[in-house]
Amino acid sequence: MLAMTSEFNVDHRLLTPYHPRGNGVAERHVKVAVDILKKEHHQKQDTWDLHVPMAQLAMNTRIVALHNSSPFSLFFARKANGFQNYSKSTKNVMTHKQLCDRLAYMTEIVFPAIDKKSEETQKKMIARFNATVLHNEFPDGAKVMTLDPIRGNKLTPRYEGPYTVVRRTTGGSYELRDGTGESLSRNYAPSQLKLVLEDLNTLPIFEIEDPSLILTDSVCHILFNKYKVGDKVLLRATNITIPADSIRPADKLRPQFLGPFTLLEQHSPVTFRVELPPFYKIHDVFHVDTFRPYLPSPESLGIRAPAPVDPTVIDGEEEYEVDEILKYRFYRRQHQFLVSFKGYGREADEWLPVSNLDNCMDLVTTFKEQHGIIF
């Protein structure tokens, strides 16, 4: 690795293991790409790769807060072409002099201005971050516990130790030694350390004007009573299995939150009963730390998702319009199809027997022909 970095004349940045924040820029862009794919692949996760070019274009043409420009415009020195028919447009090829003038303009004016703007924005971001977190600097000689990121099961202790802080490195990580005086094989990031109780008095005391700046969202909602009956919330999808999960071959593109759902009743200061679909075979009372406030899309962005379609009453029973048939299974001597309903999210997908799909048999027939299903 050292020979390769030397040959390509690039800096080799060393990171502590299990600490993705050490390369935050790359990890942040990975998160943005995954979020775009989650929203675009809809229910057909096996075709996520078809949406990668679209995700790439969206990321490259969006305005970045760091410098208020798009990566595409800075790289190509022009705006990206819009989605329209260019077959009848006239070509306007730049001359050699025009091209040289454009490159000189970008190099001498635009790029220095972008560099200055980026530096100013980064300073503001750092100041804002430093004002909203406690600086967990551990003094030399302090006793700390280390987080175990690969513990085998829930009964395994989350932290190991105690260890003694030897020094803080220039990169911000900490060198530790065990009880025998031997140094540990690797350094640890501050987020992977916890001060043992006997050394809590060594931490500096901070005066915080707004406690909500350093508290988690769930704790803020408890202290400041931000949830109430009738609110719509998103529910954390961890440990919740929905029918749509059966068509997802991997968890990477699985949604982190489901909903929105309505809060029906408050059981305690920190728990609410949530209105769930009837086929969710789980307890309907949740702690507030599993909630996220639901914020509808601003009207200025237009209609970004179709509104839920009201059920139609047929023979005295409510029926919902089927949008798409997603999967087939033979379950408990029944032919069942996983269906999505028009205007509803993936959390409303449901397995229905073929006898309940009499009013959309054209969709059933098409799905059977496409997948070679015979019964």
VEXTI-477225 format. One line per field, with one value per residue (C-alpha): x, y negated, z negated; chain; residue in three letters. Coordinates in Angstrom, 1 decimal. Example, Ala and Ser with C-alpha at 12.3 -4.5 7.8 and 13.67 -1.06 7.14 Angstrom:
BEGIN
px <- [12.3;13.7]
py <- [4.5;1.1]
pz <- [-7.8;-7.1]
mol <- [A;A]
type <- [ala;ser]
! end
This chain:
BEGIN
px <- [0.0;2.8;4.5;1.2;0.4;4.0;3.7;0.4;1.6;-1.5;-1.8;-2.4;-4.9;-5.0;-8.3;-9.1;-11.1;-14.9;-15.0;-16.6;-16.7;-13.0;-13.9;-17.0;-17.2;-17.2;-19.6;-22.0;-22.1;-22.7;-25.7;-27.1;-26.8;-28.5;-31.3;-32.0;-32.0;-34.4;-36.9;-36.5;-36.4;-39.9;-40.7;-38.4;-35.1;-33.5;-33.5;-31.8;-28.7;-30.9;-31.4;-27.7;-27.1;-30.2;-28.9;-25.4;-26.9;-29.1;-26.1;-23.9;-26.5;-27.8;-26.7;-24.1;-24.4;-20.6;-20.1;-23.6;-22.8;-23.3;-20.4;-21.4;-21.2;-17.8;-16.4;-17.6;-17.7;-21.3;-24.8;-26.2;-28.6;-32.3;-34.6;-35.9;-35.6;-32.4;-32.7;-33.8;-31.5;-28.6;-25.0;-23.0;-19.5;-17.0;-13.9;-10.4;-10.1;-13.5;-12.6;-9.3;-11.1;-13.6;-10.9;-9.0;-12.1;-12.8;-9.2;-8.5;-11.9;-14.4;-12.2;-10.5;-13.9;-15.3;-12.3;-12.8;-16.5;-15.9;-13.4;-15.8;-18.7;-16.5;-15.5;-19.2;-20.0;-17.2;-18.2;-21.8;-20.8;-18.5;-21.3;-23.7;-21.6;-19.7;-16.0;-15.1;-11.4;-9.9;-6.9;-3.8;-4.0;-7.8;-9.5;-11.8;-13.9;-13.8;-16.8;-16.9;-18.3;-18.3;-19.8;-21.3;-24.7;-26.8;-25.5;-21.9;-20.8;-21.0;-17.8;-14.5;-11.9;-10.9;-7.9;-5.7;-5.3;-1.6;-1.9;-4.0;-2.6;-2.5;-5.4;-7.7;-7.6;-6.3;-3.6;-4.4;-2.7;-4.2;-3.8;-0.4;1.0;1.0;-0.2;-3.3;-2.9;-4.8;-5.9;-9.6;-11.7;-13.3;-16.8;-15.6;-14.6;-16.5;-15.0;-15.3;-17.4;-14.5;-13.0;-16.1;-14.9;-12.0;-14.2;-14.7;-18.0;-19.9;-22.7;-25.3;-27.9;-30.2;-30.2;-31.9;-28.7;-26.9;-29.9;-31.2;-34.5;-36.4;-35.2;-36.1;-39.6;-39.9;-38.6;-40.4;-43.6;-43.5;-45.6;-49.3;-52.3;-53.4;-49.9;-48.5;-45.1;-42.7;-41.9;-38.4;-38.4;-35.8;-37.1;-40.4;-41.1;-43.6;-44.9;-42.9;-39.7;-40.2;-39.2;-36.0;-33.0;-30.8;-31.3;-29.2;-32.1;-34.6;-36.4;-35.3;-38.7;-42.3;-45.4;-46.8;-48.9;-51.3;-50.8;-54.0;-53.4;-50.7;-50.0;-47.2;-45.0;-42.8;-45.1;-47.9;-50.4;-50.0;-52.6;-51.1;-52.5;-54.5;-52.1;-49.2;-49.0;-47.1;-47.8;-49.1;-47.5;-44.1;-41.5;-40.9;-37.4;-38.8;-40.6;-39.6;-41.9;-43.7;-43.2;-45.4;-43.8;-43.9;-46.5;-43.8;-42.3;-45.6;-47.2;-44.3;-46.5;-50.1;-52.6;-54.2;-57.2;-60.4;-61.9;-64.8;-67.9;-68.9;-71.7;-71.4;-67.6;-64.7;-62.3;-59.0;-57.6;-54.7;-51.7;-49.4;-48.9;-45.5;-45.1;-46.8;-46.8;-48.7;-49.4;-51.6;-53.3;-54.0;-52.7;-51.7;-50.4;-48.4;-50.2;-49.5;-52.4;-52.6;-51.6;-50.2;-46.6;-44.8;-45.9;-49.5;-48.5;-50.5;-50.7;-54.2;-55.7;-56.7;-60.3;-60.0;-58.8;-61.9;-62.0;-58.5;-58.1;-56.5;-53.5;-53.5;-53.6;-50.8;-48.6;-49.2;-48.2;-45.1;-43.8;-45.1;-47.5;-50.1;-53.0]
py <- [0.0;-2.4;-1.8;-2.4;-5.6;-6.8;-5.9;-7.8;-10.7;-10.6;-11.0;-7.8;-8.5;-6.0;-5.3;-3.5;-0.2;-0.2;-4.0;-5.2;-8.8;-8.9;-9.2;-11.2;-12.7;-9.4;-7.8;-10.8;-10.4;-6.6;-7.4;-9.9;-7.3;-4.6;-6.9;-7.8;-4.1;-3.3;-5.8;-5.0;-1.2;-1.0;2.6;4.3;4.4;6.8;4.0;1.4;1.3;-0.1;-3.3;-3.9;-6.2;-8.3;-8.5;-9.5;-12.3;-13.5;-13.7;-15.5;-18.1;-19.0;-22.3;-21.5;-23.6;-23.6;-25.9;-26.6;-25.0;-21.6;-19.2;-18.9;-22.6;-22.9;-19.8;-20.6;-24.4;-24.4;-23.6;-20.1;-19.7;-19.5;-16.6;-17.7;-16.7;-18.1;-16.4;-19.6;-22.0;-23.6;-22.8;-25.6;-24.3;-26.5;-27.6;-26.9;-30.5;-30.4;-27.1;-28.5;-31.6;-29.5;-27.4;-30.5;-32.0;-28.8;-28.5;-32.1;-33.3;-30.5;-27.9;-30.3;-31.7;-28.2;-27.4;-30.5;-29.8;-26.2;-27.2;-29.7;-27.2;-24.6;-27.0;-27.7;-24.0;-23.3;-26.1;-25.0;-21.4;-22.3;-24.4;-21.5;-18.6;-17.9;-17.6;-14.2;-14.7;-12.1;-13.2;-11.1;-8.4;-8.3;-4.9;-4.2;-1.4;-0.5;0.3;3.8;3.3;7.1;8.6;12.0;11.6;9.4;11.1;10.2;7.0;3.9;2.4;4.0;2.8;0.8;-0.5;-3.5;-6.4;-6.8;-9.8;-11.4;-11.2;-14.1;-12.5;-12.6;-8.9;-7.5;-5.1;-2.8;-0.2;2.7;3.7;5.3;2.1;3.5;1.1;2.2;3.3;0.3;-3.2;-4.1;-7.0;-9.2;-7.8;-4.3;-5.2;-5.7;-7.2;-4.9;-6.2;-6.9;-9.4;-11.4;-14.2;-14.8;-15.9;-19.7;-21.2;-22.9;-25.5;-24.7;-27.4;-25.1;-21.5;-20.3;-20.9;-17.9;-15.6;-13.0;-13.7;-11.1;-12.7;-16.2;-15.0;-13.5;-16.6;-19.2;-17.2;-17.4;-14.3;-14.2;-12.1;-12.6;-13.4;-11.5;-9.9;-7.6;-4.3;-2.9;0.2;2.1;5.5;4.9;7.4;6.4;8.4;6.3;7.6;10.9;9.4;7.7;9.9;7.6;5.3;2.5;0.9;1.6;-1.5;-2.8;-4.2;-3.2;-5.3;-7.7;-6.3;-8.1;-8.2;-7.0;-7.0;-7.9;-5.2;-6.9;-10.0;-7.9;-5.4;-5.7;-3.3;-3.6;-2.9;-0.1;1.9;4.9;7.4;6.1;8.9;6.9;5.0;1.5;-0.4;-1.9;-4.0;-7.5;-6.8;-4.7;-7.7;-10.4;-13.4;-13.1;-16.2;-16.4;-17.5;-21.3;-22.5;-24.5;-21.1;-20.0;-16.6;-14.2;-11.1;-10.3;-10.8;-7.6;-6.5;-6.3;-2.8;-1.9;-0.3;2.8;5.0;3.3;3.9;1.5;2.3;0.6;0.2;2.5;0.8;3.7;7.4;8.0;11.7;15.0;17.8;21.0;20.6;22.8;24.4;21.0;19.2;15.7;12.6;9.7;6.6;2.9;0.4;-2.8;-5.8;-3.8;-3.1;0.2;0.5;1.2;4.1;7.2;10.9;11.6;14.9;14.9;15.1;11.5;10.2;10.8;7.2;7.1;10.4;8.8;7.9;11.5;13.0;10.7;11.6;15.3;15.2;13.1;15.5;18.8;19.5;22.1;23.1]
pz <- [0.0;-0.8;2.6;4.4;2.6;3.3;7.0;7.4;5.2;3.0;-0.8;-2.7;-5.4;-8.2;-9.9;-13.1;-12.5;-12.8;-12.7;-9.4;-10.6;-9.9;-6.2;-6.7;-3.2;-1.4;-3.9;-3.6;0.2;-0.2;-2.5;0.1;2.9;0.8;-0.2;3.5;4.5;1.6;3.0;6.6;6.8;5.2;4.5;7.0;5.2;7.6;10.2;8.0;10.3;13.1;11.0;10.3;13.4;12.3;8.7;10.0;12.2;9.3;7.0;9.5;10.5;7.1;5.4;2.7;-0.4;-0.8;2.2;3.6;6.9;8.5;9.0;12.7;13.4;11.7;13.4;17.0;16.7;17.9;16.7;17.2;20.1;19.2;20.1;23.5;27.1;28.7;32.1;33.8;31.9;33.7;32.7;31.1;31.0;29.1;31.0;29.6;28.3;26.6;25.0;23.7;22.4;20.6;19.0;18.0;16.4;14.4;13.3;12.4;11.1;10.4;8.7;6.3;5.4;4.8;2.7;0.5;0.2;-0.8;-3.4;-4.9;-5.0;-6.6;-9.4;-10.0;-10.1;-12.5;-14.8;-14.7;-15.4;-18.3;-19.9;-19.9;-21.3;-24.4;-23.6;-25.1;-25.5;-27.8;-29.8;-30.0;-32.6;-32.7;-32.9;-30.0;-28.5;-24.8;-22.7;-21.2;-17.6;-16.8;-20.0;-19.3;-20.9;-23.2;-26.3;-25.5;-27.3;-25.1;-26.5;-27.4;-29.9;-31.8;-30.0;-30.7;-28.3;-27.2;-24.9;-22.3;-18.8;-16.3;-14.4;-17.5;-18.4;-21.7;-22.5;-25.4;-27.5;-29.5;-33.1;-32.5;-31.0;-27.4;-24.7;-22.8;-19.1;-17.7;-18.6;-19.4;-18.3;-21.1;-20.1;-20.9;-24.5;-27.7;-30.9;-33.9;-36.8;-39.1;-36.6;-35.7;-37.9;-35.6;-32.7;-32.2;-33.0;-30.2;-30.5;-27.9;-27.1;-25.1;-26.4;-23.2;-21.3;-22.8;-23.5;-21.2;-19.3;-21.5;-24.8;-23.6;-22.7;-26.2;-28.1;-25.9;-25.3;-21.5;-20.9;-21.5;-20.6;-17.0;-15.7;-12.7;-13.2;-11.4;-13.1;-13.2;-11.1;-13.3;-14.4;-12.5;-9.6;-7.0;-4.0;-1.6;-3.2;-1.5;1.9;0.6;1.1;-1.0;-4.0;-2.6;-0.8;-3.5;-4.7;-8.1;-9.0;-8.2;-8.1;-8.7;-11.5;-13.9;-17.7;-19.2;-23.0;-25.4;-27.9;-29.8;-29.4;-27.0;-25.4;-22.9;-21.2;-17.4;-14.7;-12.7;-9.8;-10.9;-9.4;-11.5;-14.1;-16.6;-19.9;-19.0;-22.0;-21.3;-23.1;-21.8;-20.8;-18.0;-16.5;-14.1;-13.5;-10.1;-8.0;-4.9;-1.7;-1.2;1.2;3.1;4.3;5.8;5.5;4.9;4.0;5.0;2.2;0.7;2.6;0.5;0.4;2.6;1.0;2.9;1.6;-1.8;-2.1;-1.7;1.2;2.0;5.5;6.3;7.8;8.6;7.9;6.5;5.6;5.5;2.8;2.0;-1.8;-3.9;-0.9;0.6;3.7;2.4;4.0;2.4;3.6;3.3;3.1;5.1;3.0;0.1;-0.9;-1.2;-4.8;-3.5;-1.2;-2.1;-1.2;0.2;1.4;5.1;4.0;2.7;6.1;8.2;9.3;10.6;12.3;15.3;13.1;11.7;15.2;16.4;13.4;13.9;17.5;16.9;14.2;15.6;12.7;13.4;11.1]
mol <- [A;A;A;A;A;A;A;A;A;A;A;A;A;A;A;A;A;A;A;A;A;A;A;A;A;A;A;A;A;A;A;A;A;A;A;A;A;A;A;A;A;A;A;A;A;A;A;A;A;A;A;A;A;A;A;A;A;A;A;A;A;A;A;A;A;A;A;A;A;A;A;A;A;A;A;A;A;A;A;A;A;A;A;A;A;A;A;A;A;A;A;A;A;A;A;A;A;A;A;A;A;A;A;A;A;A;A;A;A;A;A;A;A;A;A;A;A;A;A;A;A;A;A;A;A;A;A;A;A;A;A;A;A;A;A;A;A;A;A;A;A;A;A;A;A;A;A;A;A;A;A;A;A;A;A;A;A;A;A;A;A;A;A;A;A;A;A;A;A;A;A;A;A;A;A;A;A;A;A;A;A;A;A;A;A;A;A;A;A;A;A;A;A;A;A;A;A;A;A;A;A;A;A;A;A;A;A;A;A;A;A;A;A;A;A;A;A;A;A;A;A;A;A;A;A;A;A;A;A;A;A;A;A;A;A;A;A;A;A;A;A;A;A;A;A;A;A;A;A;A;A;A;A;A;A;A;A;A;A;A;A;A;A;A;A;A;A;A;A;A;A;A;A;A;A;A;A;A;A;A;A;A;A;A;A;A;A;A;A;A;A;A;A;A;A;A;A;A;A;A;A;A;A;A;A;A;A;A;A;A;A;A;A;A;A;A;A;A;A;A;A;A;A;A;A;A;A;A;A;A;A;A;A;A;A;A;A;A;A;A;A;A;A;A;A;A;A;A;A;A;A;A;A;A;A;A;A;A;A;A;A;A;A;A;A;A;A;A;A;A;A;A;A;A;A]
type <- [met;leu;ala;met;thr;ser;glu;phe;asn;val;asp;his;arg;leu;leu;thr;pro;tyr;his;pro;arg;gly;asn;gly;val;ala;glu;arg;his;val;lys;val;ala;val;asp;ile;leu;lys;lys;glu;his;his;gln;lys;gln;asp;thr;trp;asp;leu;his;val;pro;met;ala;gln;leu;ala;met;asn;thr;arg;ile;val;ala;leu;his;asn;ser;ser;pro;phe;ser;leu;phe;phe;ala;arg;lys;ala;asn;gly;phe;gln;asn;tyr;ser;lys;ser;thr;lys;asn;val;met;thr;his;lys;gln;leu;cys;asp;arg;leu;ala;tyr;met;thr;glu;ile;val;phe;pro;ala;ile;asp;lys;lys;ser;glu;glu;thr;gln;lys;lys;met;ile;ala;arg;phe;asn;ala;thr;val;leu;his;asn;glu;phe;pro;asp;gly;ala;lys;val;met;thr;leu;asp;pro;ile;arg;gly;asn;lys;leu;thr;pro;arg;tyr;glu;gly;pro;tyr;thr;val;val;arg;arg;thr;thr;gly;gly;ser;tyr;glu;leu;arg;asp;gly;thr;gly;glu;ser;leu;ser;arg;asn;tyr;ala;pro;ser;gln;leu;lys;leu;val;leu;glu;asp;leu;asn;thr;leu;pro;ile;phe;glu;ile;glu;asp;pro;ser;leu;ile;leu;thr;asp;ser;val;cys;his;ile;leu;phe;asn;lys;tyr;lys;val;gly;asp;lys;val;leu;leu;arg;ala;thr;asn;ile;thr;ile;pro;ala;asp;ser;ile;arg;pro;ala;asp;lys;leu;arg;pro;gln;phe;leu;gly;pro;phe;thr;leu;leu;glu;gln;his;ser;pro;val;thr;phe;arg;val;glu;leu;pro;pro;phe;tyr;lys;ile;his;asp;val;phe;his;val;asp;thr;phe;arg;pro;tyr;leu;pro;ser;pro;glu;ser;leu;gly;ile;arg;ala;pro;ala;pro;val;asp;pro;thr;val;ile;asp;gly;glu;glu;glu;tyr;glu;val;asp;glu;ile;leu;lys;tyr;arg;phe;tyr;arg;arg;gln;his;gln;phe;leu;val;ser;phe;lys;gly;tyr;gly;arg;glu;ala;asp;glu;trp;leu;pro;val;ser;asn;leu;asp;asn;cys;met;asp;leu;val;thr;thr;phe;lys;glu;gln;his;gly;ile;ile;phe]
! end
